Amino acid sequence: MLQSEKLTSKNAIALEDKYGAHNYHPLPVVLSRGEGVYVWDAEGKKYYDFLSAYSAVNQGHCHPKIVDAMTRQAQTLTLTSRAFYNDQLGKFEKYACDTFGYDKMLPMNTGAEAVETALKICRKWAYEKKGIAANEAHIIVCENNFHGRTTTIISFSNDPVARKNFGPYTKGFIKIEYDNITALEEVLKSNDTIAGFLVEPIQGEAGVFVPSDGYLAKAKELCEKYNVLFIADEVQTGIARTGKMLAVDHEGVKPDMLILGKALSGGAYPVSCVLADDKIMEVIGPGNHGSTFGGNPVAAAVGIAALEVVKEEGLAENAQILGELFRAELNKYISGSSLVKAVRGKGLLNAILVNDSPDSSTAWDICLALRDNGLLAKPTHGNIIRFAPPLVMTREQLLDCVVIIIKTLQQFQK
Ligand SMILES: Cc1ncc(COP(=O)(O)O)c(C=O)c1O
């Protein structure tokens, strides 16, 4: 079979089913092309993408500037490993440090790798700077977190599907309720082995759970008081998704460590990183951490282009305006509907709560009907549907999508 051979949707699904591990449960649609806010299936049917590869494609599918940067670099130099310098990485590091206000970047590839990186830096900082006794450091995490799928990360997940039969688990994590500042202070004041607090500014995978106003600012203040690193996982919320460059910007918080991934490349290539100031990042020396592909020249060229697009095209402002419009339009529908309990979110990271049991198939069936009506979204945690279109969407396109969503929901209204 040639890579160029054209498959029908049915054949493509059959191949994945037979030869791929069944570690995902995709909506039955086979995509073969994308441009801006649209994707097309193998038979040529056009859809609005309302997931953006879990907020990776913020800049829209196949953004010409990002594709151009990637293509030019791919034809010039793709990989050197970090055994040698390359002439792109330093430029990317400087651009990201200037953009987000940090001294140093440590580049990786996937979100989970960047989270692992932050955890390692945090532990090393705890022993070498804070003076916690060897192997005693703890990192506080939140219930219902999602930070990726590695052995350590699932060790502090409370999703039974992600955890079951993957033990023994990594020690050194203390889990507290999300959005509960008292719970955070309780642990901080009663335990002097705390190195860091790892938090998602909005819990995306948990169903777009937005914490109370002021939660992040108060949490940061407490971390400062107890000399604990505030680590923001902005893999899903970062890069303009929530209406600001970072979700923590809504509360004027500067994390001690910032974790980015996904839209750091506009979804064109796996690019992730951790950003921190020298007083933290200096604990890392040669051999402590790394990755063959992390910081490769293609990733670096793509990363700069992806961030430039976000700024040049005002994507944060667009996400802010369109997000308000989206929630206002859906709230009009919800006020007269018993099918949907609520819409919640920030910027263009939103979700609706379907008024049915998490074990029911209603949200899945709604997503199948949305697909048939030309819009792709995916349920999370049973009865929640996440809505996260590319941020290059126009007002007209968004209103068109609102019509599709409401028309589809009405099909399910009893
Ligand atoms: C907040 C957060 N952190 C980390 C990750 C893991 O990223 P990756 O899938 O690139 O490993 C995700 C993925 O959805 C995420 O939402």
The ligand as a MOL file (V3000), in Angstrom:
LIG
                    3D

  0  0  0     0  0            999 V3000
M  V30 BEGIN CTAB
M  V30 COUNTS 16 16 0 0 0
M  V30 BEGIN ATOM
M  V30 1 C -3.3410 20.4900 30.7490 0
M  V30 2 C -2.6440 19.4320 29.9430 0
M  V30 3 N -1.3880 19.0650 30.2760 0
M  V30 4 C -0.7210 18.1240 29.5980 0
M  V30 5 C -1.3060 17.4920 28.5150 0
M  V30 6 C -0.5410 16.4260 27.7960 0
M  V30 7 O -0.1420 16.8520 26.5410 0
M  V30 8 P 0.3290 15.7700 25.4590 0
M  V30 9 O -0.9060 15.0400 25.0360 0
M  V30 10 O 0.9150 16.5970 24.3390 0
M  V30 11 O 1.3230 14.8890 26.1200 0
M  V30 12 C -2.6030 17.8450 28.1220 0
M  V30 13 C -3.2500 17.1830 26.9850 0
M  V30 14 O -4.4300 17.2700 26.7480 0
M  V30 15 C -3.2920 18.8350 28.8570 0
M  V30 16 O -4.5390 19.2050 28.5450 0
M  V30 END ATOM
M  V30 BEGIN BOND
M  V30 1 1 1 2
M  V30 2 1 2 3
M  V30 3 2 2 15
M  V30 4 2 3 4
M  V30 5 1 4 5
M  V30 6 1 5 6
M  V30 7 2 5 12
M  V30 8 1 6 7
M  V30 9 1 7 8
M  V30 10 2 8 9
M  V30 11 1 8 10
M  V30 12 1 8 11
M  V30 13 1 12 13
M  V30 14 1 12 15
M  V30 15 2 13 14
M  V30 16 1 15 16
M  V30 END BOND
M  V30 END CTAB
M  END
